[in-house]
């Protein structure tokens, strides 16, 4: 039995502009972090990837292919710290509901 694919709900144009702006800002801030010592890069690029995944999924691929930062972003996306029932930031009630043992 094949499951029907879930269609993505279209974003409101204002939300698309806001996510694109935040993603571009994170990309610029992360690029500055390459040249300025002590300025983080990966955190800003993770924000960019999360924003661009909603608005421009094709723009994410070059960021994930970046040699040092790309694997860190992929690790974070697979980690899913805010997912229901797992990760260190999940609420204890969600763990009980999902029957996932505490870590």
N, C-alpha and C positions, 0 to 999 in steps of 0.2 A: 504494500500500500504506500503510495507516494503522498507526501505531505505537500500541500499547496504553498508556494513561496509567499512570505509576508511582504506586502507592498509597503514601502516607506511613505509615511505621511508627508506631504509637501510642507515645507517651512513657509511661514509668512515672510514676505520680502524684507520687512524690518529686522526679523530675527536672522535672516540670511546675511544681511548687511552687518549686523552686530557681530555674528560669529566670524564672518570674513575679516572684519576689522580687528577683532581680538586675536584671531589667528595670525594676521599679518604683523600685529604688534609683537606677539610672542616670537615670531620668526625673526624680526629685526632685533629684538632684545637678545635672543639666543645667538644671533650672528655677532653682535657686539661682544658677547661673552667669549667668543673665540679669540679675540684680540686683547681684551682687558683682563688682566690677572685678577682672580677672586670673584669675577662676575659669572654666575652660573649659566650654563648653556642648555643642558639637558632638560631642566625644569621648564624653561620657556618653550623648548621645541615640543615637549610633551603636550603643553597647552595648545600649541599650534596644531599638532596632529589631531587632538581631540576636537578642536573646532573645525578643522578642514575635513574630518571624517563625515561630518554632518552636511557640509556644503559642497565640498570639492574632493571627493574620494581619490580622483586621479592625481591630485597635487600631493598626496601623502607618500606615494611610492618613492620619489626622489629623497625625501627626508629619511625614510626607512633604510635606504641604501647607503647612507652616510656611514663611513667606516667605524667610528668610535661611538657616536651618539645613537645611530640607528639601532644597534642591538639593545641598548638600554631602553629605548622607546618601545621596542617589541616586547621586551621583558615586562615593562610596566603594563602594557596593554593585555598581556596574557595573565598577569598577576591578578587584576581586577579587584583592588582592595575594597571597593564599595559595593561589590556584588552581594546579592542577598544570600546569607547563610555562610559566607566564608570571608577570609581575610581578617587582619587584625582590627579593622575599623567597623566591622559588622556588629550590630547590636546583639546582645545576648538573647533577646526574644526571637530574633530572626534565626539564630543558631538552633534554638529549641524547635521552632516551627519546621525548619528544614531537616532536623535531626542530624546535624553535623556536629561531631565532637569538637570541643574547644581545642585550640592549637597550643 
